């Protein structure tokens, strides 16, 4: 939202990498909860709730990235949606 409100094109460019980081965190979190569910089967409903919350937060990140990309388009008339953005090394 800050990239859109301030017309900050550099911030808009950084969000794709941050979104990839959020995607990876969500995957790791979900994988760990699935692993825990095999040990604590009575807590499966709670683990599923947490997975759904994590996915919803990840989707918010996707929307924020889309807004930033639209902001970049508005200010620079350039489409950065499908540009290469290197993945962060772990």
Buried (B, 14 or more C-beta within 10 A) or exposed (E): EEBBEEEBBEBBBEBBBBBBEBEBBBEEBBEEBEEBBEEEEEBBEEBEEBBEEBEEEBEEBEEBBEBBBBBBBEBEEEEBEEEEBEEEEE
